[in-house]
């Protein structure tokens, strides 16, 4: 009987493990993938690259990475004309398309079109955020100092006045109360500094992104090119990104990327 009971318990454990593995498989993390699906796609430096050319201007594009709230594309603009060309990354835009490659519409029945981030404006915004964060931590330090001074004054007053008439229980309660106050102030101070450090670290990266990685507004002489990252706001609902750059108003340079969220395959253990 004990043998059958052990076998039954073992089978239950195996069944529970199978269910657990099934749940883990169904909850596998999804990976963001983007690939070009227009033009002559070629593999360069280990990734698919596409291009389009209009009126002597060539745009070569590939997916770089998902960068926070942006889709970062590696863009090179080649000026094959006989004149200088002024380029502005903020002029890039994309139409969000569904799986049928029809343009998505918003609640007002308007087409969903997004403009690329302007590196200059974004860099200024980051600088303003850093200044505001420094002011915030300074105010937090002043508030913490005021709270600590008030707590010490309260502690001294309650401990020194009429102490002989206080019972031991009231003295203990007073100590517990003020110790909790000191602990709360210290915790607030740590949270303030931790939040400040985290935000400044993010702002430092964002500043580096806009200053060093992004495609800059510049003038490209005839026969030369400019290259950098163009940041498009992420639209999760889109199946395709129809990216365009104005060369002629009626005939822009255009490339299309397919985006998808796929389950990451887990390696099976031997």
C-alpha angles and dihedrals in degrees: 000000000000089000092054090046091052091048091049092050091048092051090051090052091049090050092049091049090051091051090048092050089049091053091048091051092049090049094050111145116261120234123213112234130184128180135169115252102176133078125001103333114205132178111243124172090351099307137085115262131187135185144191131196131202129169093350095310118114125195116197113192140180135164115262108177148302104272111191105289094352137082104223116212124190103229131185120185115199120199107212094165128099093247137065115270126212112212129192121187090208088068090069114098139165137210115223110232131193126227090279088054091247117141114260117238130212128224090279090056091250126138116264106238125160130198121219119252117272105232093205095052092042092051090052090049091052091050090051091049091052092051090048091049092051090052090049094054090047091053090047091053091052092049092048091051092050091049092050093049091049091048093050092048091050091047093051093045095049093044098048105037115082094342093151091060094050122097121235089250093057091047091053091048090051091052093047092048095051094042088055090050091051091048092049092050091049091048090050090050091052092047091049093051093042092052091047092051093047094049094045090050090054092046091050090055092046091051090050089048095054096039102041111016106036124088107258131223103255147139115259115204120225112285095017135097143212127215137190144114121299114203118215121189110251117250106186095190094060120100094190135027113212100200119194138179121197114245097143117008092235097039115037126177105263137189129172128216128190116220127194143160110230132179115258111239113238118223112244116235116236 
